[in-house]
């Protein structure tokens, strides 16, 4: 596993590759916020700390699911 992480870290030194990772992580977060707002009747409403925490966890999990495909 250490070798995999080292290889990923080396790859992330490439600006375009790093940008692709950043974009995918960001979009997972954005998608999950939209879905959360729709599912919890929060469209156009304030998100409190618990909402933001739930969205962050959902976004992280969604990103990992996409990565594993």
C-alpha positions as CSV (number, residue, x, y, z in Angstrom):
1,X,0.0,0.0,0.0
2,X,2.9,2.4,0.8
3,X,4.1,2.0,-2.8
4,X,0.7,2.9,-4.2
5,X,0.6,6.1,-2.1
6,X,4.1,7.0,-3.1
7,X,3.2,6.6,-6.7
8,X,0.1,8.7,-6.3
9,X,2.1,11.4,-4.6
10,X,4.6,11.4,-7.4
11,X,1.8,11.6,-10.0
12,X,0.2,14.5,-8.1
13,X,3.3,16.6,-8.8
14,X,2.1,16.9,-12.4
15,X,-0.1,20.0,-12.6
16,X,-2.7,18.6,-15.0
17,X,-3.1,15.3,-13.1
18,X,-3.4,17.1,-9.8
19,X,-6.0,19.5,-11.3
20,X,-8.1,16.4,-12.4
21,X,-8.0,15.0,-8.9
22,X,-9.0,18.4,-7.4
23,X,-11.9,18.8,-9.9
24,X,-13.2,15.3,-9.1
25,X,-13.1,15.8,-5.4
26,X,-14.7,19.2,-5.7
27,X,-17.5,17.9,-7.9
28,X,-18.3,15.0,-5.6
29,X,-18.7,17.6,-2.8
30,X,-20.9,19.9,-5.0
31,X,-23.1,17.0,-6.2
32,X,-23.6,15.8,-2.6
33,X,-24.5,19.2,-1.4
34,X,-27.2,19.6,-4.1
35,X,-28.6,16.1,-3.4
36,X,-28.6,16.7,0.3
37,X,-30.4,20.0,-0.1
38,X,-33.0,18.4,-2.3
39,X,-33.5,15.4,0.0
40,X,-33.7,17.6,3.1
41,X,-35.8,20.5,1.9
42,X,-32.8,22.9,2.2
43,X,-32.7,24.3,-1.3
44,X,-32.0,28.0,-0.9
45,X,-31.8,27.7,2.9
46,X,-29.1,28.1,5.5
47,X,-26.9,25.0,6.1
48,X,-25.9,24.6,9.8
49,X,-22.8,22.8,11.0
50,X,-24.5,19.4,11.2
51,X,-25.7,19.8,7.6
52,X,-22.2,20.8,6.4
53,X,-20.6,17.9,8.3
54,X,-23.1,15.4,6.7
55,X,-22.4,16.8,3.3
56,X,-18.6,16.6,3.8
57,X,-18.9,12.9,4.8
58,X,-21.3,12.2,1.9
59,X,-18.9,13.9,-0.5
60,X,-15.9,12.0,0.7
61,X,-17.8,8.7,0.5
62,X,-19.1,9.5,-3.0
63,X,-15.6,10.4,-4.2
64,X,-14.3,7.1,-2.9
65,X,-17.1,5.2,-4.6
66,X,-16.3,6.9,-7.9
67,X,-12.6,6.2,-7.5
68,X,-13.3,2.5,-6.9
69,X,-15.3,2.1,-10.2
